[in-house]
Amino acid sequence: MEVTKKKVTELLRSNLLMVIGTIVSLPFWWVISKMISWLAIKTVFAYDYAYRYDEHVGSILFLLILCTYIRYLVLLYKRSMLKLDHDRVVLKGSSGWRLVDSNIPVSDLKVVKLKRCLEFQRGSGQTVRLASVYGLYDSNSLNSFFRTLSDRGIKIQDA
């Protein structure tokens, strides 16, 4: 049983404040990239070249940063997976700055904690966290996933 992801339009609609914040912060990051490029050109070349080319290099640097951020978000969306595969729970996604790629046997799974991020606690006490679960996955599919886990005897804790 694989938990279905939200469509991209639903994802953008549900994270509307993040999209607005990103759009509002674009001029700030453009100015920062322009300043960095101006300082870099000024130290390497003369002041005249820095004054002439800072806007072009700053814009290219800004577009590079923006494309990298968008690529990171798209890859994060593509790589994330939450599924129950017979006797294993397959987790793929992000937890802070690191990527999670873990297969946990259902027999070893003790508790699933529903916090800001989803925590899977093993019998040995080891915890695997998966961030952005509530915003990324469909809530009905996520609820049926939790019901299936609780039917298999795994404790679901609401924090």
C-alpha positions in Angstrom: 0.0 0.0 0.0 1.6 3.2 -1.2 0.5 6.6 0.2 -0.5 8.9 -2.7 1.1 12.3 -3.1 -0.8 15.5 -3.6 -0.8 16.9 -7.1 1.5 19.8 -7.8 -1.4 22.3 -8.0 -2.8 21.0 -4.7 0.6 21.3 -3.2 1.0 24.9 -4.3 -2.5 25.8 -3.1 -2.0 24.2 0.3 1.4 26.0 0.7 0.2 29.3 -0.5 2.0 31.2 2.2 5.3 29.6 1.3 4.8 30.5 -2.4 3.9 34.1 -1.4 6.9 34.3 0.9 9.2 33.0 -1.9 7.8 35.6 -4.4 8.2 38.4 -1.9 11.8 37.4 -1.0 12.9 37.3 -4.7 13.9 41.0 -4.9 15.9 40.6 -1.7 17.9 37.6 -3.1 18.3 39.5 -6.4 19.9 42.4 -4.5 22.1 40.1 -2.5 23.3 38.3 -5.6 24.0 41.6 -7.3 26.0 42.8 -4.4 28.0 39.6 -4.2 28.7 39.8 -8.0 29.7 43.5 -7.7 32.2 42.7 -4.9 33.6 39.7 -6.8 34.1 41.6 -10.0 35.5 44.7 -8.2 38.2 42.6 -6.5 39.2 40.8 -9.7 38.8 43.7 -12.2 38.6 47.4 -12.0 35.7 49.5 -10.5 34.6 50.4 -14.0 34.0 46.7 -15.0 32.2 46.0 -11.8 29.9 48.9 -12.3 29.2 47.9 -15.9 28.7 44.1 -15.5 27.4 43.7 -11.9 23.8 43.6 -13.0 24.3 40.9 -15.7 26.5 38.7 -13.4 24.1 39.3 -10.5 21.1 38.3 -12.5 22.8 35.2 -13.8 23.8 34.3 -10.2 20.3 34.9 -9.0 18.8 32.7 -11.7 21.3 30.0 -10.9 20.3 30.1 -7.2 16.6 30.2 -8.0 16.9 27.2 -10.4 18.9 25.2 -7.9 16.2 25.8 -5.2 13.4 24.8 -7.6 15.4 21.7 -8.7 15.8 20.8 -5.0 12.1 21.1 -4.4 11.2 19.0 -7.5 13.7 16.3 -6.6 12.4 16.2 -3.0 8.9 15.7 -4.3 10.0 13.0 -6.8 12.1 11.1 -4.3 9.7 11.0 -1.4 7.8 7.8 -0.8 5.8 6.3 2.1 4.6 2.8 1.5 3.8 -0.5 3.3 5.3 -3.3 1.3 4.1 -6.6 2.7 6.2 -6.8 5.9 8.3 -3.6 5.5 7.6 0.1 5.8 9.5 1.9 3.0 10.5 5.5 3.8 12.1 7.9 1.4 12.2 11.7 1.7 13.9 14.3 3.7 14.5 15.0 7.4 16.0 18.4 7.8 19.0 18.6 5.6 19.6 14.9 5.1 17.8 12.4 2.9 16.0 9.4 4.4 16.1 6.1 2.6 15.0 3.4 5.1 13.2 0.1 5.1 11.8 -0.9 8.5 10.4 -4.3 9.1 6.9 -4.1 10.5 7.9 -6.6 13.2 10.6 -4.2 14.4 8.4 -1.1 14.3 7.1 -0.2 17.8 5.5 3.3 17.7 4.6 5.8 15.1 4.5 9.3 16.5 2.4 12.0 14.7 4.3 15.2 15.5 5.3 18.0 13.2 7.3 15.4 11.4 6.4 11.8 11.3 8.6 9.6 13.6 8.9 5.8 13.3 10.4 4.3 16.5 11.9 0.9 16.3 12.0 -1.7 19.1 15.7 -1.0 19.6 14.8 2.7 20.4 16.2 4.0 17.1 14.0 6.7 15.6 13.6 7.6 11.9 12.0 11.0 11.2 10.3 12.0 7.9 9.6 15.7 7.4 6.9 17.3 5.2 4.6 14.4 5.4 1.4 16.2 6.1 1.9 18.8 3.3 3.2 16.3 0.7 0.8 13.4 0.9 -3.0 13.1 0.5 -4.6 13.1 4.0 -7.1 10.3 3.2 -4.4 8.0 1.9 -2.2 8.9 4.9 -5.1 8.1 7.3 -5.7 4.7 5.7 -1.9 4.0 6.0 -2.1 4.8 9.7 -5.2 2.6 10.1 -3.4 -0.3 8.4 -0.4 0.1 10.7 -2.6 0.1 13.8 -4.4 -3.0 12.5 -1.1 -4.7 12.4 -0.5 -3.9 16.0 1.7 -0.8 15.8 0.9 1.9 18.3 0.0 5.3 16.8 0.7 8.2 19.1 -0.7 11.7 18.6 1.7 14.2 20.1 
